[in-house]
Amino acid sequence: MAIVDEDIERVRDASPLADVVQQYVALRRVGRNWIGLCPFHAERSGSFNVREETGRYKCFGCGAGGDVFRFVQDIEHLDFGAAVELLANRAGIQLRYTTGGESKERQRRKQLIEVVEQAATWFHERLLTAPDGRAAREYLRGRGLAGDVARRFRLGWAPDDWDALSRSLGVAPDLLRDAGLAFTNRSGRLQDAFRARVMFPITNESGDTVAFGGRVLPGSTDPAKYKNSPETAVYTKSKVLYGLSRAKADIVAQDQVIVCEGYTDVIGFHRVGLDRAVATCGTALTEEHVRLLTRFAKRVVLAFDADAAGQGAAARFYEWEQRYDVAVSVARLPEGQDPGELAGRDPQALRQAVETAVPFLGFRLQRVIASHPVRSPEERARLARDAMLVVNEHPDLNVRTLYAGEVAVAAGLPVADLVAVAQRPGVRPQIAAPTARRPSRSDGAEFIALALLVQRWDDIAPWLVAELFREDVERRAFDALAASGGDVEAALLAADPEARELIERAAVVDVEADPLVEVRTLVAAAVRRDLQSSGWNGDVDALRLASEARLTLERLDDPATAQAALTWLLGWLTR
């Protein structure tokens, strides 16, 4: 299979190199060239050159160079054919192929995106016109999200009906399931995945609708306030940011991106003219997110409680700052107010919070200083000890030294004494921590999965569901971790005492295990339990699915089929 040469040249002509590059990199005109910071390596002075006349780019720092297709290949991690297809899609060009057409995988991706887009249109029209969407319209109006705002962000309404979407779209059931829009329930019927929720369509970087976030209305008895689409062939949570396709132009123009936690927070920022806001989709900020954002800007403003995740999160932020040459700061929002609420109540305060954002370490240090009284020598010493614990988390000696001076002033202690502590981080004051240990024989697969969830969230979280945990305390621990998006400190605060003790053990255990191997073990055990305990009551469709589950179990041990088997079995368990 190959793309017709004539079509490749059509795509090249329709994709000026400077225009394509500026979707990822801030460029400025210098003579006959465009100059910017290279997206392929960390640098502080622009050595990345784009020449429009020749359609070529060259970085004189790392040596990267090529044409528009090479640029898209490297920036998006695609092969040549996929890069041509991406640019053709943006330019609205229908490609022709010499033999065989597109690969089945690419055809499937296109089909899934088309189905999700149809669902977005259906949800949106339902919100705007359907009688059963009245409560949703009133709720959005009360939040300042009605009318033009709802249309701008294509907000929608999923009715409280078993299969209204599935029946209305009229597409194949397997497409609906694979797109995360429906599932087969215990009765063997196709059922909508979203019901009685305000819908927020999630687009990828290119603007394709790939998933949804759904919010219940106030007064709902559903304990899950927000529900997000499962990961699919076109949607990976750790690689998608809500609002990025809409925000990236302003992000590049301002060399700054605002990162929020919720969909309404993003909309709130856009309502007050800060169009460079994005949000994670029901997960913690990941390195994949940071890598994606640094294509567009080198300044990241966190518009959420950046201190809640504690020392572990701080270490990741500092590592990302160094690895990707990015500056992370924190917007100081009024206590107890989120950006979505503040946008309607006090827009200027929201804008001011971004304008006065402080460096990440400075923000954490201010929190410590504000929480410590200094009425006695003992309290000043305690302030200095706790503040230097925070300061000495930073890997840069010069940064530690400068902040040590601030701590000395706040504590009323000699600057030289605390600078000495900053210069010798190996002897800094320590907070006692549990000693790491290896799992014992009594720690089963469920505990090991929890330990991996705490320590390697991105590697295992997409594969875990509550149905995999047989013991009640381990399920409660999982629920607390899942609800916090991997934020251990938040999970500990939310968990009951038994679950908290389990999470604490999982955080310090020295576990060496393959996440997918552990997941396969859990899934196999959970499926067998379900098969043994379920009574099918003569339901033919349910019996057929149970038989298929037994057959799919046998595919778990084959590396070639294990991942597809896992995906199917997880869907069956959560039906």
N, C-alpha and C positions, 0 to 999 in steps of 0.2 A: 504493500500500500504506500502511495506517495501522493503528495499534494501537487497538482498541476503547476508547472513552473510559471506559467502566465499569471496564475492566481497569487503566487508568492510575490511576484513583482507588483501586482495590484495592491497587496497588503502593505508592501514596503512604501509605495508611493503615498498611500493613505495614512501612513504613520510617521510623520516627521520626527526625527530622533529627539530633538530638543523638547518637543511636546510630550513624548513618551517619558523621557528622563525626568521631566519636571513633575510627573505624577509621584515620583519617589524622592527626588532630590531638589533642594532649593538652589536654583542657578541664577547667576547675574551676568549680564552682557558685558564683555570686555573686548572691545574692538570687534573682530569678526567671529569671535568664539564666545561660548558660554562657559562659565567657570563655577565650580561648586565643590563641596566636600565629598570625597569618594564614598560611595555606599558600601564598598567592598573591604575597606579597612579603616581603622580609627585614625583620624588625623585632625589637626587643629587649623591648618591653613589649606585652602583649597588647591588641590593639584589635579582635580578631575576636569578635563577639557572636552567639550562637545563642539564639533565643527559641522555646521549645518550644510555647507557647500558639498562636503564629501560624504555626509551621513555617517561619520565615524566618531567614536569617542576614545579617549586615552587618559589613563591615570598615570602621572609621572612619579607617583609615590610607590604604588604596588605593581604597576605594569599592566593592569587590566585594560582591555581594549577590544574594539570590534564594531559591529553595526547594530542596528536596532534589534535584530533578532537575537544576537549574542547577548545584548544587555538584558532583554527579557528572560532569556534562558538562565542567566546567572542570578538575576535579582529575584526571580520566582522559583528557581530550582526546577526548571522544566527542560525537556528535550526540545530539539528544534521544531518538530511537528507541533508540539503543544504550544510553543511560543508563537508560531504562526497562527494557530487557531485562536489563541487568546486575543492577539491583535486584530484578527479578522472579525471576531465577535464584537470588539469595541468599535470597529469601523463599519459594522453592518454589512460585511462582505460574505457571501455564500461561497464556500470553498468547493472545488471539485477535486476528485481523487482519481488517480490513474487506474487503480484496481481495488475492488473490495470495499470502497467507502471507508468510513471511520471505524476505529476499533470498537468492539462491543462495550468495553469499559467506558469509553468516551461517550458513546451513544447513551449508555445508561445514566451517566452523570447529567447529560443534557435533559433526558426524560425526567429525572428527579427534580432538577431545577425548574423545569416547566410545570410540574405538578405542584411544587411548593409555591410557585408564583401564582398559579390558579387559585390555590387556597388563600393566599394573601388577598387577592382581589375579592374572593367570595366573603372572607371575614370582614373586609373593609366595607363592602356594600351592605352587609348585614348590619354593621354598626350604624351606617348612615341612614338606612331606610326601613329596616325591619321593625315591626311593633315590639318584638321581644328584646330589642336592643335599647329600649327606652331607659331602663335602669342604668345601663352602661353609659349612655349619653349623659344622663344626669350626673353620674359619678365623675366623668371626665370634665363636664362643665364646672363642677365644684372644685376640681383641681386645676382649672385654667387650661385644660387640654382639649377643648371642644373646637368645632368649626375649622378654621384654617389650620390650626395646629394638628388636629386629628387627620386632616387631609394631607398635610405636608409630610407627616411621619407614617401615613397609611395605617393608622390604628384600626383595630377590628374588634369584632365580637363573635365569640364562639357560643352558640346557643346551648341551652341545657337540654340536649337531645342526644340519644344514644349514637346515631349515625347520620345526622343531617348533612354533614360535610361529605362523608363517603358517598351517600346517595346522590348528592347534588353534582359532585364533580364527574361522576360516571367514568372513572378510570379503573384500571385493573387493581384488584386488592393488593397484589404484591408491590405495586408502585406506591400505594398509600402506606403500606407497612414500612417499606424501605426508606421512605421519605420522613418517617416519624410522625405521620399524620393519623395513623390508625393502628390498631392491633387486633388480634383475634382473641376474644374473651374466653372464659371457661366453658361457655356454651357453644363455642365454635363459630360465633358470629363476629363479623367485622364491627368494631366499635371505634368511634372517634377518640383520638388521644386527648383533645382539648374540649372541655365542656364548661359552660357557664363562666367564661373568663374573658377579660379584656385582652386583646391580642396585640403584641408588639412584634412586627416582622423584623427578622435579623438578616442583614445582607452581608455578603463577603466583601472583600476589598474592591472587587470589580463592580459591585452594585447588584449582583444576583441575589435574590431572596433564597436563603438556604435553610432557615429554621425559624422558630417562634419562641417568644416568651409569653406566658399567659398569667394574668393576675386575677384572683378572685375579687368579687365585689365585697365591700364592707358588710358584715353580718353573715357571711358564708360560714357554713359548718365545716368546710374543707380545711384540714389543718395545714395544708401546704399553700401558703400565701402566693408564692410564685411557682410555676412549673415551666421547665424549659424542654425544648425538643431533645430527644436522645441524639447521640452522635451517629452520623450516617456517612455514606460515601461522599457527601458534599459538605458536611459540617463537622468540624472538630473544635470543641470549645476552646482549647488552649491556643488556637490559631486564628480565632475570629473575635473581633471587637465590635460591639454594637455601635452603629453610627459612623464607622470609619469611612465608608464610601462617601458619605455626605460631608464629613469633617476634613478630609485630607487636604483639600485646597487651602482652607484657612490654617491648617496645621503647618503646611509648607510655608505659607506667607508669613506666619508669625514665628516660625521655628519653635513652636511650643505645642504640646498636646496636654489636655486635661483628662485625667483618668478617673472615672466614677465607678460606683458599684451597681447602680440601677438604671433601668431604661428611662424612668421619669426624671432622674437626675440629669441625664444627657439632654433630654428635651428641655429641662429647665435652663440649662446653660445656653442652649440655642435660642431660647425665647428672649434672653437678655443680650443677645448679640455675640456671645462667645461660642462661635460655631466650630471650635476645635475640640469639643468634648466627645469622648468615647466611653464605653463601659465594658467591663468583663461580663461574660454571659454565664452567671451563676457559678463562677469559679474564682479562685485567687489569681492575682496577676502572675503570669508565668514568664519564663525566659523567652518562649516563643512570641508572646505578646510584645515584650521589650524589643526583641530582634525586629519584629514587624514595624514597630513604631519608629525605631531609629532610622528607617529608610526615609522618613518624612521630617523628623525634627530631632534635635539634640537636647531639648529641655522638656522634662516630664513633670507635670504638676499633679500630685495626688489629691483628689477631692474626697477623701474618706479618712477614717480614723487610722492613720498610718502607724500609730504606736501600738495598736491592739495586738498585733501578731508577735510583738516582743523581739527578743534577740535573734531568733532564727530568721525572721523576715528581714531584720536589719542587715544581717550578714549577706543575704541574697541581694539586697538593694546595692550595698557597697560593691559587691562583686560585679553586678551589672554595670554600675557606674564606670568601673575601671575597664571592663571588657569591651563595652560598647561606646565608651567616651560620651556618656550621657549624664546630664545633671538632673538629679531627682530632688524636687522640693515639695512642700506640703501647703495647701491652702488652709488658712486658719478660719474655719467656719464657726459661726456662733454655736455655743454649746447646745447640743440636742436638736439642731436643725439640719435637715439634709438639703442639698441643692435644689431639688424639685420644689420643696415648700418655700425656700428662701426666694426663688425666682418670682413667685407671686406676691410674697409679703414685702420683700425689700431687695429689689433688683440691684441697687447700687452696692449693698453689702456683699452680694454674691460676686460682683465684679471686683470689689475691693479685696475680697479674700484671695482672688487669683493674683491681682496686682502685687499684693504684699506677701505672697508665698515665701516661705523660708526654707533653706536647705534641710534635707531630711534629718541629718544629725542635729542641726540647730533646733528643729522642732521637738525632737525627742528630749533634748537637753532642757529646753524651756519647760516641758512637762515635769521633769524631775525637780527642777528648781522651784517651780510653782507649788509643788506638793510637799515641800520640806520647810517647816518654820526654822528660823535661826535665832531663837530667843536665848540660847545657852551655848556654851562651848561644845557640849556634847552634840547638840543638834547641828551645829556648823560642821563638826567632824563627820556626822552621819550624812549630811548633804554632800560633802566633798567625796566621801566614799562611794555613795550611790551614783553621783554624777560622773565620776571618773570610770566607773564600771561601764557606763554608756559611751563615754568618749573613747575609751580604749578598745571598743569593738571595731573602730574604724581602722583600716589597714594602712593609711597614709600617716607617716610620722608628723609631717608638717601640719596636717589638719588636726591631729591630736594635740599638738603643742599649742596651736592657736586657741582651741576650745578649752584647753586646760587653764589658760589665762582668764577666760570668762568664768569658769568654775571658781577660781581663786577669788575673784572680785565678789561673786555672789556669796561665797562662804566666809569671806573676811580672813583668808589665810594667805601666807606668802606665795606669790606667783611661782617663785623658783621651786618650791616644794612640789607643787602639782605638775609643773612642767617636767620635773624629774620623774614623776610617776608615769606621765605620758611617754617619756622617752625610754622607759623600761617596762613595756607592757607585760613582759614575762613575770614581773613581781607585783603586778597591780592587785588591788584588793579583789578577793574572789567571793562569789556567792556559792555556798555549798550546793552541789548538785548530786543526784543519785549516781552511783557507780554503774557504768554500762556492764551488761551481762549478756550472755548468749541465751537464746530460748532453751528451756528445759524440756525434758521428754513430755511433761504434762501440758506444755503449750502446744495446742493443736493448730490445724491449718487456719482456723478462724482467727486465732490470736496473731499468728504470723501475718495474715492479711491485714489486720488492724495496724501492726507495726509498720508494714510497708506503706499503708495508707498515710500514716503520720510522717514517715521519713522520706517516702518517694511517691508523693501524691500523684504526679502526672503519669507515672508508669502504671498505676493500678486503678486509680479512681474511676476511669471510664468503664471498667469491667465489673465494678462491685454494685450490688443492689441489696436491699435489706433482706430479701428472701434467702440469701446465701448463708445467713447467720442463724443457726438453730437455737443457741442458748440466748435467753432473754437479755442478760447483762451485756453480752457481746453485741447483740442487735442494738441495744440502747447506746452503747459506745459508738457504734457505726453511725447511728442516726445523728448523734451530736456532732461527729466529725463531718458528716455529709452536709448537715445544715450550715456548718461554719465555713464550708468551702475549703477545708484543709487547714483552717486557722486553729492551731492547737490551743492557744490561750482562750479563744472564744468558746471552743468545744468544752474545755475544762470548766468554764464558768457556767455553761448551760447544762452540763451533765449532772445526773444524780450521783451520790457518793460512790456507789459500786462501780458505775461506768467511769467515773472520774479516776478511780484507782487503776482501772484497766488501761485507760488512755495514758496515764502517767507511766505505767510499766512499758507500754508499747513505745513511748517516746524515748526511752533510754536503753531498750534492749538492743544488743548488737546482732542484727539479723542479716544473714546473707542468703538470699533466696531469689529465684527467678519469679517475678510477679505473675507471669502468664501460667507457669506451672502451678502455682498456688491457686490461681483462679480456676484452672481446669479441675483441680481437686475439689474445690468448694462447689463448683457448678455440678460436677458429677454426683457428689453426695446429695445436694439439694434436689436434683432431678429424681434420683432414686427414692428419696423420702416422699416426694410429691406423688410419684407413681404408685408407691405402696399405700399411701394414705387416702388417695382420692377415690371417691365412688362415682362412677360415670353415669349410673342410673339409666343405662340403655341409650345414652346420647351418642349417636353414630359419629357425628363430627368430632366430638371430644375424644372418643375412642380412637378415631383415626389420627388425631394430633398426638395422643399418648403413644401410639405405635410409632409415629414418626420421631417422637422424642427418644424412644428406645433405640431406634436405628441411628439417630444423630449422635447419641452417646458414644457409639462405637467409632465415630470419626474424630473424637477428641484426641486420640493418641497418635493420629497421623499428622505430622507437621504441615502437610500440604492442605489439609482440610480443617485443622484445629480452630483457626480464627473464625471461619465461617460457621463452624459448628457452635462455637461459644456464643456468637451473636444470635443465632437462632434459638439456642437453649435459654439464653437470658430473656429473650422476648417471650418464650413459652412460660418461663417461671413467673414473669410479671404480668401475665395476661389478665 
